[in-house]
Amino acid sequence: MSDKLSISGDDDEWQVFGKTPPGAHETLFRSRAGNPSVQAYALDNQMMRLRCVLREDQVRSDGMPNSTIDLDEYEDRLLGKLTDANAEVYLIAVVTGEGNRDLYFTARDKQGFITNLAKSDCSIMEDKAPQTIKNFTQEKKLPLTIGILLDTSGSQQNVLPIEQQAAAEFLRDVLKTKDEAFLISFDINVDLLADYTNRSSEISRALNKATINTGAGTGSVTGNGTPRGTLLYDAVFLAAHDKLSSEAGRKVMIILTDGEDQGSQETLKSATEAAQKANTIVYVILIADRGFYGGFGYSGDRDMDKMATDTGGRVINVGNNGRKLEDAFAQIQDELRTQYLLSYTPTNTKADGTYRKLEMSCGKNLKVQARKGYYAVAGGGDSQ
């Protein structure tokens, strides 16, 4: 299937690259590059990807954009410039409607995940005010962006090998053609070990190169020049703010850590806010070498539980058990396959930057896992 899209008076050939069901929120397109109005935010092997937000009335019933769309008005949402006029361009058109809010969630009962919910089964309140759900779909095929954050501080010395193996197997099972992942390690430094790729083998190679670092470091890359301990909160902030905030669709951060932070400039609050503003679900696999702490114990599990819960994820405590670690990744995979996406237009239309609390229900016997709120920042959509 192909069509023409007029951008600033020029006709570019556009081809559907991937298409979600009618009423869903994301469609992928491919185009020849060379139009100066089209800008990109990522470069991977000369493959450009860009994002713009379209109103519902700018998209036809078959999912293609209207031919009269002028992308100039969305330039503030697009980053960077095309560096190679012969490169292919991927446009992610996120159809959210003006001011709509998106919410990813899962629902389960005592027997497991529920996969047959309808819009009429669920309700949502924002700051205690009932909201009208506009769109409601199951999103297991929507492109997925995964950030793996690996704790390589001294406390992980004895569990790093099983983390490397389990994470590599998880990505081999989960990553599909349209999905992407990146890998960040954190200790006394925060390092990007592998940038966006849809090849699990590339992440696996980077995982295998990760090593424990307890030596001299450069400190927090967010500005803290005092190197000490484990820059967990800085890593979460950077992954959310610098990597995931400009991505569209489903976004997940999986953190393998004992939950202890030392030396970050960012705090639990600021790191969590960054994840919320990036509409990123945080899963924490709590894995710890208890012997490292001697008789002093550790308390990172409480902080991690708050971060995960506030963003719509959860903590899975595996101790230092390799089999439990594999099961934790399997649980996350199951949840990603049973996600729903709903959208609504808030009755409070002010983009004043305040935090809006969300409460969602799909019946008294179902447990709903979703983020607890969002920040009402101008621009709306799934990126806030």
Summary of the structure (lengths in Angstrom):
residues: 384
radius of gyration: 21.0
end to end distance: 32.5
largest distance: 70.3
contacts: 1279
relative contact order: 0.16
helix: 26%
strand: 34%
